[in-house]
Amino acid sequence: MFAVDHRPITEEYGMTDVMVEPRAAAADLIRTTALDEAAYRAGDGRNAPPANWDMFNRLTAALTAWQEDGELRPKGLLLIEWLAVEMTGYSMTMLGDKKVESWLVEFGDEVCRKQRHAHPAGPTAIDILSIVLESEGRSVRPDAAGDDRLQRIGVPYAGYLRDGRTLEDVRELVLTLGLWAGSRLTSLMHADAGRITGYLDARDAAPRT
């Protein structure tokens, strides 16, 4: 993942070239949600972490920039793939090959039961995670657009997006996967903010192949 400028990306702060890349947006979402979750667990833990509006604004600004450039759908797809790959990787590390598939089925059933409102993002996110889990390269970084996995993810992704509400729908899918991935990473790191930061910093600094 790229190192990320964590200032809100609004007109007040200006847009950075780094932040508008899908990988950087994924890194920002995971880091922010994981640290928010760790802080929540360090407290009384009786209520969910409050909504992080700075993160919401950064994401909205990035999606808006992509939309203005005519790249919202393809870059949104790449961002969703990155988040799904990370989420799957954390789950594989925690559960192992034999348990992760049954966990995903149970988690998917739970999501479907809870998300009964109109146009829920959760079931589509579960479909995307299932595709990533089925792919042989689940431990490998997402590849360039056009690979088989990306094309397969594109089917439920495109089916979820509505004309005239594309930005809203991409954001909903991204936030769903980002919140899941951040929470999963927090569990993997035993809610230790220092370990979360160290792990993500090491990922940022690692050379890409």
Salt bridges, closest charged atoms under 4 A:
ASP5 OD2 - ARG7 NH2 2.49
ASP28 OD1 - HIS6 ND1 2.89
ASP28 OD2 - ARG58 NE 2.78
GLU37 OE2 - ARG41 NE 3.03
ASP44 OD2 - ARG46 NH2 3.58
GLU71 OE1 - LYS75 NZ 3.24
GLU81 OE2 - ARG149 NE 2.96
GLU86 OE2 - ARG203 NH2 3.22
GLU110 OE2 - LYS114 NZ 2.91
GLU134 OE1 - ARG152 NH2 2.75
ASP163 OD1 - ARG73 NH2 3.98
GLU168 OE2 - ARG162 NH2 3.43
GLU168 OE2 - ARG165 NH2 2.98
ASP169 OD2 - HIS119 NE2 3.56
ASP169 OD1 - ARG162 NH2 2.69
ASP201 OD1 - ARG31 NH2 3.02
ASP204 OD2 - ARG31 NH2 2.83
